Every structure is written in C-alpha cells, then in structure tokens.
C-alpha cells in the first residue's frame, strides 16, 4: 500500500509538474496481470491499472486465506515469464532461464546449481551468477534499453541493487563487492546452433501461413504468441527423402557418389481395362 500511495501522490504532482518522472506502484502480481492479459502488455489507463489490481487480488486468494503458497507461485511465475525484449538471432525472450542464454550465453542449469550452493564454496562463480541473474530482474523496467542498447547503465544499476541487498543483510558486503567486480557478458559470448535451412522449414512455414489466415492473424509473430497445437497430414520423413533427392539433382557429383543417379522414382502403372 505504501508504494501505491507514493505512486498516486507522484501522479498528482505530475499534473502540475509535467516534467516529473512518475514511478510505478505495481507489485509482482499486477505486473504479471499486465504483461499476460493487458493489450500489448501495457497499462493504458487508470481503469486498466484497477482491473489488474482487482484480478491480481482475486488470484492471490484462489487457494484460501493462506497466500504464502500463491506468493511463491507468483515469484516463480514472474521469474519464468518476465519479458526481456528480443535478442539478436533469437527473437522474443521470456523468463530468466531463456534470458541467461539469449543475452549472456549462460546455461540456466549451471547457474541454478551454482546459486543453490553456499557462496563460500566458490565465491567467484557464485558472485558472477548472482550478478547476471539480478541484472535480468533489474532490466525488466526497460528491457530493450538496458539489455540491447546500454549495458553500462544496466551494469551500474545492478551494482546499486547489490548494495541494497547488502544493506538489507540479504547478502554479505563481501559478496556484494565481489559481484560488483564482475562485468556482464555480451551476446557475442553466446554460441548459437546453426540456423535451420529455409528449405527444411518450407512445410512448417506453409502450415503457419495457412493457420494465421484461418485465425485472422495478420502476422506470424502474433500467431506464435498463441498456445495451440495443430495436426497436419504432412509426412515429414517422406518429405525429407523427396527434398534430398530433388536437391541432389542440382549436384550431379554428389548424387552420383550417393548412388541416386541411375535410379528412377517409382511411377504408378496404369492398365486399361480388357
């Protein structure tokens, strides 16, 4: 309630001082309601904000008056679904796990294992894991700006939050200082798998285009945001065999080496009635 009251007060002041920067008063539950259910993931009016607060409050008490389990689920859901902009060659990034890989080239399982141990066991690795995870949480305020445009600002802001954690006795001052010495990794340190070939994606893309037309979606990007499953009559193994054969026709040497030249595709035999 204190944050909400402060936000309302700042909003009132901004009506007089139009240049005043107004901080938000959202809690994690209202943030989740916003980016999951509000149009474009944005709060466009006070009515939207009140609706987010109401649905978040109702959701918190779905399992009864003891909200501790729901609060744990809320934190887990936030960490797993928080939007973190779009990374080069990856696309839209959601959740801390994917964010670690897309923006820093770090493996989520390894980071999770490191943070589940005591810092004293390997302080340097723990400090590095802590700073990178914390930076993604901090970057949620302006993910495109902090992660894609200004890593220095993100580094400095993360260091500020490390100091806040130390002052609140959540981490030790020694760990905070060690983590502040860590420099956030760049996307260039990520090792990407080879990009799929366009030919191999033609069948899937054809189906996506047809589904988008049936659902009235104008962009494949919007289609990919839907949670749906589609069954198709396409025989992928057979298609792969035919595609490989047709591609080999453009490479006689490769086709001859593989023994494809000299063989005919089976043709149906048409017989006339006696």
C-alpha positions as CSV (number, residue, x, y, z in Angstrom):
1,X,0.0,0.0,0.0
2,X,2.9,2.3,0.7
3,X,4.2,2.0,-2.9
4,X,0.7,2.6,-4.3
5,X,0.2,5.7,-2.1
6,X,3.5,7.0,-3.2
7,X,2.7,6.4,-6.9
8,X,-0.7,8.2,-6.5
9,X,1.0,11.1,-4.9
10,X,3.6,11.4,-7.6
11,X,0.8,11.1,-10.2
12,X,-1.0,14.1,-8.6
13,X,2.2,16.1,-8.6
14,X,2.8,15.3,-12.3
15,X,-0.4,17.0,-13.2
16,X,1.2,20.3,-12.1
17,X,4.8,19.4,-13.0
18,X,4.5,17.8,-16.4
19,X,8.3,17.0,-16.5
20,X,8.2,15.0,-13.3
21,X,9.1,11.3,-13.7
22,X,6.4,9.2,-12.1
23,X,7.5,5.8,-10.7
24,X,5.1,2.8,-10.8
25,X,3.4,1.3,-7.9
26,X,2.8,-2.2,-9.3
27,X,3.5,-5.3,-7.3
28,X,4.7,-8.6,-8.9
29,X,1.1,-9.9,-9.2
30,X,-0.1,-6.8,-11.0
31,X,2.9,-6.8,-13.3
32,X,2.1,-10.4,-14.3
33,X,-1.5,-9.5,-14.9
34,X,-0.3,-6.6,-17.1
35,X,2.0,-8.4,-19.4
36,X,-0.1,-11.6,-19.6
37,X,-3.6,-10.1,-20.1
38,X,-3.5,-6.4,-21.0
39,X,-3.4,-5.4,-24.7
40,X,0.2,-5.2,-25.9
41,X,1.3,-5.9,-22.3
42,X,0.8,-2.2,-21.4
43,X,-1.2,-0.2,-18.9
44,X,-3.1,2.3,-21.0
45,X,-5.3,3.9,-18.3
46,X,-6.2,4.0,-14.7
47,X,-9.1,1.6,-15.5
48,X,-6.5,-0.9,-16.7
49,X,-4.5,-0.5,-13.6
50,X,-7.5,-1.0,-11.3
51,X,-8.5,-4.1,-13.3
52,X,-5.0,-5.5,-13.0
53,X,-5.1,-4.9,-9.2
54,X,-8.5,-6.5,-8.8
55,X,-7.7,-9.6,-10.8
56,X,-4.3,-10.0,-9.0
57,X,-6.0,-9.7,-5.6
58,X,-8.6,-12.3,-6.6
59,X,-6.0,-14.7,-7.9
60,X,-4.0,-14.4,-4.7
61,X,-6.9,-15.9,-2.7
62,X,-7.9,-18.7,-5.0
63,X,-6.4,-21.3,-2.7
64,X,-7.7,-19.8,0.5
65,X,-6.7,-17.2,3.1
66,X,-3.2,-18.5,3.4
67,X,-1.5,-16.8,0.5
68,X,2.1,-18.0,1.1
69,X,1.9,-20.8,-1.5
70,X,0.4,-18.4,-4.0
71,X,3.1,-15.9,-3.3
72,X,5.7,-18.5,-4.0
73,X,3.9,-19.4,-7.3
74,X,3.8,-15.7,-8.2
75,X,7.5,-15.2,-7.8
76,X,8.2,-18.4,-9.7
77,X,5.8,-17.4,-12.5
78,X,7.4,-13.9,-12.7
79,X,10.9,-15.3,-13.0
80,X,9.8,-17.8,-15.7
81,X,7.7,-15.4,-17.8
82,X,9.1,-11.9,-17.3
83,X,9.5,-10.3,-20.8
84,X,13.2,-9.4,-21.6
85,X,13.0,-7.8,-25.0
86,X,14.2,-9.5,-28.2
87,X,17.7,-10.8,-28.6
88,X,19.6,-10.9,-32.0
89,X,19.2,-14.2,-33.8
90,X,16.9,-15.4,-31.0
91,X,13.8,-13.3,-31.1
92,X,11.5,-12.6,-28.2
93,X,12.9,-13.6,-24.8
94,X,10.7,-14.5,-21.8
95,X,11.9,-15.7,-18.4
96,X,15.2,-15.6,-16.6
97,X,16.2,-19.0,-17.8
98,X,16.0,-18.0,-21.5
99,X,17.4,-14.6,-20.7
100,X,20.6,-16.0,-19.3
101,X,21.2,-17.9,-22.6
102,X,19.9,-15.2,-25.0
103,X,21.7,-12.2,-23.5
104,X,24.7,-13.7,-21.8
105,X,25.3,-17.2,-23.3
106,X,25.0,-18.8,-19.8
107,X,23.4,-22.2,-19.1
108,X,20.4,-21.9,-16.8
109,X,21.0,-25.3,-15.2
110,X,24.6,-24.5,-14.3
111,X,23.6,-21.1,-12.9
112,X,20.8,-22.6,-10.9
113,X,23.1,-25.2,-9.5
114,X,25.7,-22.6,-8.5
115,X,23.1,-20.4,-6.8
116,X,21.7,-23.4,-4.9
117,X,25.1,-23.9,-3.0
118,X,26.7,-21.8,-0.4
119,X,28.6,-18.8,-1.6
120,X,31.7,-19.8,0.4
121,X,32.1,-22.9,-1.8
122,X,33.1,-21.0,-4.9
123,X,32.7,-17.2,-4.3
124,X,33.7,-16.0,-7.7
125,X,31.3,-18.3,-9.6
126,X,28.5,-17.5,-7.1
127,X,29.1,-13.8,-7.4
128,X,29.0,-13.9,-11.2
129,X,25.8,-16.0,-11.3
130,X,24.2,-13.7,-8.8
131,X,25.0,-10.5,-10.8
132,X,23.8,-11.9,-14.1
133,X,20.5,-13.2,-12.7
134,X,19.9,-9.9,-10.7
135,X,20.7,-7.9,-13.8
136,X,17.8,-9.6,-15.7
137,X,15.4,-8.9,-12.9
138,X,16.5,-5.2,-12.9
139,X,16.4,-4.9,-16.7
140,X,12.6,-5.7,-16.7
141,X,12.0,-2.0,-16.1
142,X,13.3,-1.1,-19.6
143,X,14.5,-4.4,-21.2
144,X,15.2,-3.1,-24.7
145,X,17.2,-0.2,-23.4
146,X,19.2,-2.0,-20.7
147,X,19.8,-5.3,-22.5
148,X,20.2,-4.2,-26.1
149,X,21.2,-0.5,-26.0
150,X,23.0,0.4,-22.8
151,X,24.8,-2.4,-21.0
152,X,26.8,0.1,-19.0
153,X,23.7,1.6,-17.4
154,X,22.5,-1.9,-16.6
155,X,25.8,-2.8,-15.0
156,X,25.7,0.3,-12.8
157,X,22.0,-0.2,-11.9
158,X,22.7,-3.8,-10.9
159,X,25.6,-2.7,-8.7
160,X,23.2,-0.3,-7.0
161,X,20.9,-3.2,-6.2
162,X,23.7,-5.3,-4.9
163,X,24.4,-2.5,-2.4
164,X,20.7,-2.5,-1.5
165,X,20.8,-6.3,-0.9
166,X,23.9,-5.9,1.3
167,X,22.4,-3.1,3.3
168,X,19.3,-5.2,3.9
169,X,21.6,-8.1,5.1
170,X,20.3,-10.4,2.3
171,X,23.9,-10.9,1.1
172,X,27.2,-10.1,2.7
173,X,29.0,-6.9,1.9
174,X,32.0,-9.0,0.7
175,X,29.8,-10.9,-1.7
176,X,28.3,-7.6,-3.0
177,X,31.8,-6.1,-3.6
178,X,32.9,-9.3,-5.4
179,X,29.8,-9.3,-7.6
180,X,30.3,-5.6,-8.5
181,X,33.7,-6.5,-9.9
182,X,32.0,-8.9,-12.4
183,X,31.4,-7.5,-15.9
184,X,28.2,-8.5,-17.5
185,X,28.8,-10.8,-20.5
186,X,27.9,-9.8,-24.0
187,X,25.7,-11.6,-26.6
188,X,28.9,-12.2,-28.6
189,X,29.9,-14.8,-26.0
190,X,26.8,-16.9,-26.8
191,X,27.4,-20.0,-29.0
192,X,24.4,-20.4,-31.3
193,X,23.4,-23.6,-33.1
194,X,23.5,-23.5,-36.9
195,X,20.5,-21.7,-38.3
196,X,17.9,-24.0,-39.9
197,X,17.8,-24.1,-43.6
198,X,15.0,-22.4,-45.4
199,X,14.2,-25.5,-47.4
200,X,13.7,-27.5,-44.3
201,X,11.2,-25.0,-42.9
202,X,9.1,-24.7,-46.0
203,X,6.4,-27.1,-44.9
204,X,6.1,-25.7,-41.4
205,X,6.0,-22.2,-42.7
206,X,3.3,-23.1,-45.2
207,X,1.2,-24.5,-42.4
208,X,1.8,-21.4,-40.2
209,X,0.7,-19.1,-43.0
210,X,-2.5,-21.1,-43.6
211,X,-3.3,-21.2,-39.8
212,X,-2.7,-17.5,-39.5
213,X,-5.2,-16.9,-42.3
214,X,-7.8,-19.2,-40.7
215,X,-7.5,-17.4,-37.4
216,X,-7.4,-13.9,-38.8
217,X,-3.9,-13.2,-37.6
218,X,-2.1,-10.7,-39.9
219,X,1.4,-11.5,-38.6
220,X,3.2,-14.8,-37.9
221,X,4.6,-13.1,-34.9
222,X,1.1,-12.8,-33.4
223,X,0.4,-16.4,-34.3
224,X,3.5,-17.6,-32.4
225,X,2.1,-15.9,-29.3
226,X,-0.9,-18.4,-29.2
227,X,-0.9,-21.6,-27.2
228,X,-2.2,-24.1,-29.7
229,X,-1.5,-27.5,-31.3
230,X,-2.0,-28.3,-34.9
231,X,-2.3,-31.7,-36.6
232,X,-1.3,-32.0,-40.3
233,X,-1.3,-34.7,-42.9
234,X,2.3,-33.8,-44.0
235,X,4.5,-36.8,-43.8
236,X,7.8,-35.3,-42.6
237,X,10.1,-38.3,-43.2
238,X,8.8,-38.8,-46.8
239,X,9.1,-35.1,-47.5
240,X,12.7,-35.1,-46.3
241,X,13.6,-38.0,-48.6
242,X,12.0,-36.3,-51.6
243,X,13.6,-33.0,-50.7
244,X,17.1,-34.6,-50.5
245,X,16.5,-36.3,-53.9
246,X,15.4,-33.1,-55.6
247,X,18.3,-31.2,-54.2
248,X,20.7,-33.8,-55.3
249,X,19.6,-33.3,-58.9
250,X,21.4,-29.9,-58.9
251,X,24.6,-31.6,-57.7
252,X,25.4,-34.5,-60.1
253,X,28.7,-35.3,-58.5
254,X,27.1,-35.6,-55.1
255,X,24.2,-37.6,-56.5
256,X,26.5,-40.0,-58.3
257,X,28.5,-40.5,-55.2
258,X,25.4,-41.3,-53.2
259,X,24.1,-43.7,-55.8
260,X,21.0,-41.7,-56.5
261,X,21.7,-41.2,-60.2
262,X,20.5,-44.2,-62.2
263,X,17.5,-44.9,-60.1
264,X,14.0,-43.9,-61.1
265,X,11.3,-42.7,-58.8
266,X,8.5,-45.3,-58.7
267,X,5.7,-44.5,-61.0
268,X,2.2,-46.0,-60.8
269,X,1.4,-48.4,-63.6
270,X,-1.9,-47.6,-65.4
271,X,-3.5,-50.5,-67.1
272,X,-6.5,-50.3,-69.4
273,X,-9.5,-52.5,-68.9
274,X,-9.6,-55.5,-71.2
